[in-house]
């Protein structure tokens, strides 16, 4: 599923966050699953992955009794922090309090569609980041194009 758009929502007193109806209506439980995985992203935001997408990506990682040091560190960091979040009947997920604190989220939150996942950010922080990125839009687009070209030529798995 392709995630796009910006949505401002509220985290309620019970730490529940409604997934936007525009997104929920497009989710296919057969393809994406019936839950999300929440993980801290490398950019400080919280990343929400559809259940099956996250599990498929985790399954692609090399399995070994002796994983490479980089993978061992990554796995020890990523998977203990990951939380599986089920949608309730109202289309909400309950965010772990520790993750809310870690991402410095308040009651208001921006839900961003970022291609294959959603990101949760503080609205004020997102506005500043967004302004900075828009000021560098041409440069960012050229760098993404170069990364995509390298990837298509077999030169790496850079994410554009």
N, C-alpha and C positions, 0 to 999 in steps of 0.2 A: 504494500500500500504506500502511496505517495502522500506524505504529510506536508502541508503548506499552511501559511497564514499565521496571524497573531490574534490571540484571544485573551482578554483580561478577565480573570475570574477571582473568586474569593475562596480562601481556605477557611472553613468554619471552625467553631470551637472544638469540634471532635476531630480536627485535622483532616476533614474530608474535602476533596477537590472534585468538582464536576468536570468530566471530560466533555468538551464542547459537542453539542448534538450533531453539528456538521461532520465531526470526525466519527462519532459513534455510529451514525447512520450508514457510514461507508465500511465499517469494520465487518469482516466476514469471519465468524467464529470458526468455520472450517479451515480457513486459510491462516488467520492471524491468532487464533485462540480466543479465550474468553477472559484473559487477564493481561496485565502489563508487568514488566519488570522495571523497577526503579533503581538506578545506579548513579553515583556521582560521576559527572562527565569531566573530562580533562580541562574544560574551560570554566569550572566552578559552578556550572548549572547542574540541575538534576535532570537526568535523561530518562525518559519513559520509552521502553521498547515493547512492541507487541510481543506477547508471550512466545509465540512460535518463532518469530524472527530472532529473538534473543537466544532461545534454545538451539536454533539451527546454527547461529554464529558460534555459540559456545561449543557445539559439536564438531565444528570445522577445525578447532584448535588441535594441534598435535597431541596425541596421547602417548605417554611414556611413563615408566617408573622413575626415570631420571630426566625430567624436563630441563630445557635450557634455562639458565639462570634468569634471563629476562622474562621468560614465560612464567617461571615459578613466582617471581616477584609480582608480576601482573595479576596472576591468578589469586595469590594471597591477598592482594589489595582489592580486586574487583568482586570476586564471588562472596566473600564474607559480608560485604556491604550491600550486595544486591538484595532487594526485597520484592517478592511476588505480590502484586496487588490485584485483588479481584474487584470487578465492578459490581456495585450493589444495584438494586432495582431502579434506582434513580440515576444511574450512570456515573456514580462517584467512586473514587478510590480513596482509601484512607492512607495518608502519608505518615510514615514513621516520624515521630517528633525529633529524633536525633538527626534525621536527614533534613528536616525543615531548618533546624538550628545550623547544621553544617553549611547549608546553602544560603544562610542568612535571609530566609524568606519571612515576610510578614503576612498579614491577612490577605493583602492583594498579591496576585501572582500573574505573570504573563506566561501563557502557554504558547510556545512557538512550534510550528510545523517545520521540521528540518529534514526533509527528504524521507529518511527511513525511520525516524524517531521523533518524539516530542521533547522539547526542553522547557523546564520550569525556571523562571528567572524573576527577580525583583523588578517591578515595572520601572522604577527610577534608574536602577543600574542598567537595565536593558535600553532605556532611552539614550543614555550616554554612550553605551557600546554601539548602538545603532547609528548614532550621529558620526562616531569615529569611523565606522565601517563605510558609511555612505560617502564620507570625505575621501576615502581611499578606494572607492568602488572600481575604478578603471584598473588600478594595480591588482586588486584582489581577483578580478575577472581574468586578467592576463596570467597570473600565477596559477589559477585553477585550470586554465586552458593548457599551460605547460605541463602541469601534473597529469592531466588527462591524456595528453599526447604521450608522455613517458609511460603511463600505465598501458595504453593501447599498443605501444611498441614493445611491451614485455619488460620494461625497465623498472618495475616496482608496483607496489600496491598503494601508492599515494591516494589519499581520499581527496578529490577536488574540493 
